Amino acid sequence: MIEQIHGSLLKKMPTFCVVDCQGVGYGLHISLNTFRYLGEHSEQVDLLTHLHVREDALQLYGFFEEAERDMFRKLINVSGIGPRLAITILSGLPVKELKQALALDDIDSLIKIPGVGRKTAQRLVLELREKMDISVETVLTEIPHLASSERDKFEEAVKAMLILGYKQSEAKVSLEKVIKKHGKDLSLEDIIKNALQEM
């Protein structure tokens, strides 16, 4: 298995590049995210790779960072998602934003990606959400204008709700309702109590 490529950049396009490795030119399919990190012609590049084997072809995919390759591998394990669509998805949303969309059931963000319809977006959320390593930070970034003292309380509230078995998306919605109704100047106990009432 080819895991990584180091060489000189011979050619780059938004979704494809060629890297010269000691006289052999390797063609790699890439996302727009990886394209942005590639240098100019003849510059040295290091790309992580994934070799996709089909009956009629060997296709090499390149990634600038491990998080993107890891997400690519998760995507192609979803039924109905091939490597081309996986690259399109990674071009449409950076990994961090894609994780947030999956964690928060943000179907609207997913269907903006070309080739991803509502059913495909729902399947992505269903099959990948539980596999995502998403922190409490994901929920908090969706709740703007929290001071550091308020942030600590809300972080503890989110942790408590997740321990109780609620999803990130449910925690986010209920906390937003609490802030709208009662403001941010609540004790941790009151935040949790009111958030659970909003479930």
Secondary structure, 3 states (H helix, E strand, C coil): CCCEEEEEEEEEECCEEEEEECCEEEEEECCHHHHHHCCCCCCEEEEEEEEEECCCCEEEEEECCHHHHHHHHHHCCCCCCCHHHHHHHHHHCCHHHHHHHHHCCCHHHHCCCCCCCHHHHHHHHHHHHHHCCCCHHHHHHCCCCCCHHHHHHHHHHHHHHHHCCCCHHHHHHHHHHHHHHHCCCCCHHHHHHHHHHCC
